[in-house]
């Protein structure tokens, strides 16, 4: 084992602070990565503050990891020292269940090992994430990052990116489809970029008229203000697909009315109770509400390759590790466009 510098929280009401954690020595199937950048996801805040009542302390968050390979095990042939790589929300799974065999490790029937706050099968205790100098990961859960994209702005692709790319692919969104992206934040801005790159007609659906200019810069063809009942009625029944990134419980009925017959709205943001849905809105058009999380490793690699082809990255604000507690507060206030990324070199200061 080796000790590395990290940042973590010792309790739900504690700030993140400098601490040391242990990483395992590499096995024959492992890749050792020096972390250059780590994105800040709202999930990090939920885990640190125990909002989901399952946190294990100390919590060292971070599952949007970009870095360079520094060492590989003897069985590793697809990565070498110096490669630019990424690690997302998972670092292991059973690899044997039906979901894993279908490249859907995020739905591992025996429970995927998450990058932090999961049972650590190697060292005991629980896993520690990317707010650290280094990480050691099984080769099957390491991703190749295209060298032509901005590495620091690629970090949020490992969570926000795949969370929005996966449903667009699974529900076969294609060129010419009318796609609505509900909510312009860390997830929503990536949804707009991906749908635009696919060739869809993209409508940003937001409660805030002030976000219209940004939405169009990101690739939206038009903006629909959901509080404007007249404009919502004009667009009723016209959408092939809706990507709902709203992170809190809300009234979905007005959005259901926007869907065409047989169309789907996919939730990726609200991991909490939702307002009641009127059955008539669904039954009347054979419409669907579905949910989606991240993608499997194969699909995440596909997403990164797509980003390399289309030069897609997140819009970010860089911070030093020492400013993480302020950044957490700003995320809660939606005071960032659109994701924070930590420069991990600052951890050495």
C-alpha positions, 0 to 999 in steps of 0.5 A: 500500500502507499499513502497519497494526499487527498481531500475529504470530509470526516462527517456530514457537517464537516468541511473537506480538508487535507488528509492522507489515504491508502491506495493499493499496490497495483496487481497484474490487472491494474492501472496506476494513474496520476490525477491531473483534474477532477470534476466536481459533481453534485453527487459529491456534495450529496455524499459528503453531506449524507443527503442520501443517508448512506455515506461512509466517513471519511468521504473522499469524493470525485468520479470525474477523473482525468490523468496520466498512466504512471504504471501498469500491471503485467496483464495490461496491454491496452494502456501504457505509461503516459497515456491520457485516461479517465475514470468515471463513476465505477471502478469494478463490477462482478463482470459475470451477471447478465448486465455486466455481460451486456456491457451495462456494468452500471446495472451490475446485479451484484452491485457495481463498485463505485469510485468512492463510498463503495466496499473496497474489495482490495483493502477493506473499508470503502473506496476513495475517489478522485480528490487525490493525487493518484488512483489505482483502477482495474484495467477494465474500468479505465477509459482512453481520453482523446488527446485532441480535446481539452483534458481539464474540460473533459473531466465532467464528461465522465459523469455529466457527459455520459449521463446525458449521452447514454439516454440519447443513444438508448432512445435512438435520438437521430438527426432531424428529431425534435429534442427538448432539454429541460434545465440548463445546468451541469447536465443540461448544457451537455445534453444540448451539446450532444443533441446538437452534434447528433443533428437534432433540432434542439429546444432548451426548455427553461424557467429562466429567460436569462439563460436563452443566450447561453443556450443558443451559444451551446447549440440550442436552436430555440428556447422555450420558457416553461412558465409561458403557458401560451408558448407551451401550448403552441409546442404541445405534442411536437417533441420526439424526445425530452431529456429532463435534467431538473435535479429536484422534485417538480411537476412533470405534467406540463412537459408530458404535454409536449411529447408526441404520441409514443414519445419518451421523457427521460429523467436523469436529474431528480433522484428523489420523490416527484410530484404526482403525474396525471395518468391521462397525460400518458394514456392519451398519447401512449407516452412514456416516462423513463429514467437513466443513469450513467452508461457502461464502460463500452458506451462511455468510451463511445461517448469519449470518442464521439467527443473527440470527433466533434470536439465536445467538452464541458464548460468549466470553471477551474479551482484549486483544491483549497477552494473546494468548500466554497465551490460546494456552496456555489454548486448548491446555489447553481452559481457555476457555468457549468461545472467546477474542475479541480486542478489537482496540482494544487493538492501538492501546495 
